[in-house]
Amino acid sequence: MLKGKNIVVCVTGGIAAFKAVSVVSSLVKLGAAVDVIITRHAAEFVTPLSFRSITKTPVVTDMFEEPKVTEIEHIALAEKADLFLICPATANIIGKIANGIADDMVSTTVMATRAPVLICPAMNTNMYENPIVQGNIERLKSYGYKFVEPDSGRLACGTEGKGRLPEPYGIVRRVLMEIACEKDLNGLKVLVTAGPTREAIDPVRYISNGSTGKMGYAVAEAAALRGAEVTLVSGPVSIEPPLGVEVIDIISAEDMYRAVMERESEFDIIVMAAAVGDFRPESRAENKIKKAAGPPEIKLTQNPDILAELGRRKNRRALVGFCMETRDLLESAAEKLEKKNADIIAANNLNTPGAGFGTDTNVVTLLFRDGRDRMELSGSKAEIADVILTEAAKLLSK
């Protein structure tokens, strides 16, 4: 996702410096070329060798060390970077940059770059809340510098409060938000549904399915990375919500119906990736059903058809549905495309290896209402999400 991107990671002298090793490792695994600048104080917490082993490039530690190449090092790094990431950022480095002080390799190189700078503060709560530090942060924000908000919790100094560096996963996702993709969906609003629904039988039992939400979450994250304003209506899943996405948690199909219909008119693209239950019990037992009474007779009634209702209200938006079958896949998908008035149906067979519930990959066929040829896709759910969004966005320009 970051292939061809150059990132300069600046590590300054806080106890959280050890997390920067995982951040750098993740960025390299995602394909980025990473250069690391580490301050003298940071080197007391984590060694330059750790970063050099991961990046396979020299680690810059001193303004006046003998350069590895003939060009001026801080200028060369400043010019090659697509992003500067300061992780962790101490009160000291924030104050230096905010006040134009350039007396070490980090502050000097940051002053020389025109690349976006993403700052991850990490410090004692009292330091973070100090009005001087907050004033410096606000000044930098006014200059266009961007920040990753610190987490709250128990800090290394033993106090509780805000100031802890977020986990590497969150920092890396924020980097992806900044530079991974062209913002070609900027200005568009995208609604995505994901995950299963649960239809209660009694207070402890329910009817559901095996959806993990991975496909829908991949669509929501891809849309956010590409600059869209994204709302995700999600059934019960165990996935971290994507950054920059509004998440609306629901349980039942009726919950999802209400959440979608209350908002549907706001969106340019709607992607219905959730595995919505077709039926629910006609009534829910007030108390847990005892097995001593024998198997209960459960009468089912039909849930509202969210995709069909959206098809009736479609107007000029792009509407994408999903179809999962175990047989007659393309026939069922074509029928669904027509009956639900969708623009695109993404069809997959639950029996196909690498497709369906719980996998990180998928194998789908896209069917188009406008008569275009079917499109066969296979790969990661993130890759397929990008294609679906691209095809949906094309419909808006027609």
C-alpha positions in Angstrom: 0.0 0.0 0.0 3.0 2.3 0.4 5.1 1.1 -2.4 7.0 4.0 -4.0 6.5 6.2 -0.9 9.4 7.7 1.0 8.9 8.3 4.7 11.3 9.9 7.2 10.6 8.7 10.7 12.0 11.0 13.4 12.4 9.4 16.8 12.9 11.7 19.8 13.8 11.0 23.4 10.8 9.6 25.3 10.2 6.2 26.8 7.7 5.4 24.0 10.6 5.4 21.5 10.5 1.6 21.6 7.1 1.6 19.8 8.7 3.4 16.9 10.6 0.2 16.1 7.2 -1.6 15.4 6.0 1.4 13.4 9.0 1.5 11.2 8.8 -2.3 10.7 5.1 -2.1 9.6 5.8 0.8 7.2 8.6 -1.2 5.6 6.4 -4.3 5.3 3.8 -2.1 3.5 6.4 -1.2 0.9 7.6 2.2 2.0 11.2 3.3 1.8 12.0 4.5 5.3 14.8 6.7 6.6 15.2 7.1 10.4 16.6 10.1 12.2 17.1 9.5 15.9 18.0 12.1 18.5 20.9 11.6 21.0 18.3 11.3 23.8 16.2 8.8 21.9 19.3 6.6 21.4 19.3 6.2 25.2 16.0 4.3 24.9 16.4 2.4 21.6 19.6 1.8 19.5 20.1 3.0 16.0 21.0 -0.5 15.1 17.4 -1.6 15.6 16.2 0.7 12.9 19.1 0.1 10.6 18.4 -3.7 10.7 14.8 -3.1 9.7 15.2 -0.3 7.0 18.6 -1.5 5.6 19.6 2.1 5.4 21.9 4.2 7.6 20.3 5.8 10.6 21.0 9.5 11.0 22.0 10.5 14.6 24.1 13.7 14.5 24.1 16.9 12.4 27.9 16.8 12.3 28.7 13.2 11.6 30.6 12.4 8.4 27.9 12.1 5.7 27.4 8.8 3.9 27.0 10.6 0.6 28.2 13.9 -0.8 24.9 15.7 -0.6 23.8 17.7 2.5 22.0 15.1 4.5 19.2 17.1 6.1 18.4 18.8 2.8 18.4 15.5 0.9 16.1 13.8 3.4 13.8 16.8 3.4 13.4 16.8 -0.3 12.9 13.0 -0.8 10.2 12.6 1.8 6.6 12.1 1.0 5.8 12.3 4.7 7.7 13.1 7.9 6.5 11.2 10.9 7.8 12.3 14.4 7.2 9.3 16.7 7.3 9.8 19.6 7.3 13.6 19.7 8.4 15.1 23.0 7.4 18.5 24.4 10.9 19.6 23.6 10.8 18.9 19.8 7.2 20.3 19.5 8.4 23.5 21.2 11.5 23.7 18.9 9.5 23.3 15.7 6.8 25.7 16.8 9.3 28.4 17.6 11.6 27.9 14.6 14.5 26.4 16.5 16.7 24.1 14.4 19.6 22.9 16.5 19.6 19.1 15.9 19.0 16.8 12.9 15.3 16.3 13.5 14.4 20.0 13.9 16.7 21.1 11.1 15.4 18.5 8.6 11.7 19.2 9.5 12.4 23.0 8.9 13.7 22.2 5.4 10.9 20.0 4.2 7.8 20.8 2.2 6.4 17.3 2.8 3.4 16.9 5.2 4.6 16.4 8.8 2.6 14.1 11.2 3.4 14.5 14.8 2.7 11.9 17.6 3.0 13.5 21.0 3.9 11.3 23.9 4.7 12.7 27.4 3.6 13.0 31.0 0.0 14.1 31.3 0.8 17.4 33.1 3.4 18.2 30.4 0.9 17.5 27.7 -1.8 19.6 29.3 0.6 22.5 30.0 -0.7 25.6 28.2 2.7 26.2 26.7 2.7 22.8 25.1 -0.9 23.1 24.0 -0.1 26.6 22.6 2.8 25.1 20.6 0.5 22.3 19.3 -2.2 24.8 18.2 0.5 27.0 16.5 1.8 24.1 14.5 -1.7 23.0 13.5 -2.3 26.5 12.2 0.8 26.1 10.0 -0.6 22.8 8.6 1.2 20.3 10.7 -0.9 17.3 11.6 -1.2 15.4 14.9 -2.1 11.9 16.1 -3.9 12.4 19.4 -2.2 10.6 22.3 -4.1 7.9 24.2 -5.3 8.1 27.8 -4.2 5.5 30.4 -1.5 4.6 32.7 1.8 6.2 31.7 5.4 5.1 32.3 5.8 7.6 35.1 2.9 5.9 37.0 0.3 8.6 36.5 -3.0 8.2 34.8 -4.2 10.5 32.0 -3.7 11.6 28.4 -0.2 11.5 26.9 0.5 7.8 26.0 1.7 7.1 22.5 -1.0 5.2 20.5 -0.3 1.6 19.6 1.8 1.2 16.3 -1.3 -0.1 14.4 -3.1 3.1 14.9 -0.1 5.3 13.9 0.5 3.2 10.7 -3.2 3.5 9.8 -3.0 7.2 10.1 0.1 7.3 7.8 -1.9 5.3 5.3 -4.7 7.9 5.6 -2.3 10.6 4.8 -0.3 9.3 1.8 -1.4 5.8 0.7 -3.9 6.7 -1.9 -4.8 9.5 -4.3 -7.8 11.3 -2.8 -10.0 10.7 -5.8 -13.2 10.3 -3.7 -12.7 13.6 -2.0 -16.0 15.4 -1.6 -18.1 12.2 -1.9 -20.1 10.6 0.9 -20.1 6.8 1.1 -22.3 4.6 3.3 -21.2 1.0 3.9 -23.0 -1.8 5.8 -20.9 -4.7 7.2 -21.0 -7.8 9.4 -23.9 -10.0 10.4 -27.2 -9.2 12.0 -28.5 -11.1 15.1 -32.2 -11.9 15.5 -33.1 -12.7 19.1 -34.9 -15.9 20.1 -34.7 -15.2 23.8 -32.4 -13.1 26.0 -29.4 -15.4 25.4 -30.0 -17.0 21.9 -30.2 -15.6 18.5 -30.2 -16.5 14.8 -27.2 -15.2 12.9 -24.6 -16.1 10.3 -20.8 -16.4 9.9 -20.0 -13.0 8.5 -17.0 -11.3 10.2 -17.5 -8.0 8.5 -14.1 -8.0 6.8 -15.4 -7.2 3.3 -17.5 -4.3 4.4 -14.8 -2.9 6.7 -12.3 -3.1 3.8 -14.7 -1.1 1.6 -15.1 1.5 4.4 -11.4 1.8 5.0 -10.6 2.0 1.2 -13.2 4.8 0.8 -11.7 6.8 3.7 -8.2 6.3 2.4 -9.3 7.8 -0.9 -10.8 10.9 0.7 -14.5 10.1 1.1 -16.6 10.9 4.1 -17.6 7.5 5.2 -20.3 6.1 7.5 -20.2 2.4 8.4 -23.3 0.7 9.7 -21.9 -2.4 11.4 -23.4 -5.5 12.9 -21.6 -7.3 15.8 -18.0 -7.9 14.7 -14.5 -8.2 16.3 -12.6 -5.8 14.0 -11.0 -2.5 14.9 -13.0 0.3 13.2 -11.2 2.0 10.3 -9.7 5.4 11.1 -11.6 8.4 9.9 -14.9 6.5 9.6 -18.1 7.2 11.6 -19.3 3.8 12.9 -22.9 3.1 13.8 -23.3 -0.2 15.7 -26.5 -2.2 15.3 -27.7 -5.7 16.3 -30.7 -6.7 14.2 -31.8 -6.4 10.6 -34.5 -3.9 11.7 -31.8 -1.9 13.5 -29.8 -1.8 10.3 -32.9 -0.9 8.3 -33.6 2.1 10.5 -30.0 3.3 10.6 -29.6 3.1 6.8 -33.0 4.7 6.0 -32.6 7.6 8.3 -29.4 8.6 6.5 -29.6 7.2 2.9 -30.5 10.5 1.3 -27.1 12.0 2.3 -24.9 9.6 0.3 -23.4 9.5 -3.2 -22.4 5.8 -3.0 -24.0 3.1 -0.9 -22.3 -0.3 -0.6 -24.5 -3.0 1.1 -21.8 -5.5 2.2 -23.6 -6.7 5.3 -24.9 -10.3 5.6 -28.4 -9.3 6.7 -30.6 -12.0 8.1 -33.6 -12.6 5.8 -35.8 -13.8 8.7 -36.3 -13.2 12.4 -38.4 -14.9 15.1 -42.0 -13.7 15.1 -41.7 -13.1 18.8 -38.9 -13.1 21.3 -39.2 -15.0 24.5 -39.1 -12.8 27.6 -37.0 -15.3 29.5 -34.4 -18.0 28.6 -36.2 -21.0 27.0 -35.6 -24.1 29.2 -34.5 -27.2 27.4 -36.7 -29.3 29.8 -39.7 -28.1 27.9 -38.4 -29.7 24.7 -37.5 -28.1 21.4 -39.5 -24.9 21.0 -41.5 -24.1 17.9 -40.0 -20.9 16.4 -42.2 -19.1 13.9 -40.2 -16.9 11.6 -41.2 -13.7 9.8 -39.4 -11.8 7.0 -37.0 -8.9 7.7 -37.2 -5.7 5.8 -35.3 -5.8 2.5 -32.9 -2.9 2.8 -31.3 -3.2 -0.6 -34.7 -3.4 -2.4 -35.9 -0.3 -0.5 -32.7 1.6 -1.4 -33.3 0.6 -5.0 -36.8 2.2 -4.9 -35.3 5.4 -3.5 -32.1 5.3 -5.6 -32.2 8.6 -7.5 -28.8 9.4 -9.0 -26.6 7.7 -6.4 -24.6 4.5 -7.0 -26.0 1.5 -5.3 -23.9 -1.7 -4.8 -25.2 -5.0 -3.4 -23.6 -8.3 -2.5 -24.8 -11.8 -3.3 -23.5 -14.9 -1.6 -24.6 -18.3 -2.8 -23.7 -21.9 -2.7 -25.2 -22.7 -6.1 -26.5 -20.9 -9.2 -24.4 -17.9 -8.3 -24.6 -15.8 -11.5 -28.2 -16.5 -12.1 -29.1 -15.5 -8.6 -26.9 -12.4 -8.8 -28.4 -11.3 -12.1 -31.9 -11.7 -10.7 -30.9 -9.7 -7.6 -29.4 -6.9 -9.8 -32.7 -6.6 -11.6 -35.2 -7.0 -8.8 -33.4 -4.7 -6.3 -32.6 -2.0 -8.9 -28.9 -2.0 -7.9 -26.2 -0.7 -10.2 -23.6 -3.3 -9.2 -23.8 -6.7 -7.6 -20.7 -8.3 -6.2 -21.3 -12.1 -6.3 -19.3 -14.8 -4.6 -19.8 -18.5 -3.9 -19.3 -19.6 -0.4 -17.8 -22.9 -1.6 -15.0 -21.2 -3.6 -11.6 -21.5 -1.8 -10.4 -18.1 -0.6 -13.9 -16.5 -0.7 -16.6 -15.9 1.7 -16.8 -15.5 5.5 -13.8 -14.9 7.6 -11.1 -14.8 4.9 -8.7 -11.9 4.1 -9.2 -12.7 0.4 -12.2 -12.9 -1.8 -13.2 -14.2 -5.3 -16.1 -12.2 -6.8 -17.9 -11.5 -10.0 -19.2 -8.0 -10.6 -22.4 -7.7 -12.5 -23.4 -4.3 -13.9 -26.9 -2.9 -14.5 -25.7 -0.7 -17.4 -24.8 -3.7 -19.5 -21.0 -3.7 -19.1 -19.3 -7.0 -19.3 -19.0 -9.0 -16.0 -15.8 -8.5 -14.1 -14.0 -11.4 -12.4 -11.9 -10.3 -9.4 -9.7 -12.2 -6.9 -7.3 -11.0 -4.3 -7.3 -9.4 -0.9 -10.6 -7.9 0.2 -8.8 -4.5 0.3 -7.9 -4.8 -3.4 -11.4 -5.9 -4.3 -12.9 -3.0 -2.2 -10.8 -0.5 -4.3 -12.2 -1.9 -7.6 -15.8 -1.8 -6.3 -15.4 1.8 -5.3 -13.8 2.8 -8.6 -16.6 1.2 -10.6 -19.2 2.8 -8.3 -17.6 6.2 -8.7 -17.7 5.9 -12.5 -21.4 5.8 -12.4 -21.7 9.2 -10.7 -20.1 10.9 -13.7 -22.6 9.5 -16.2 
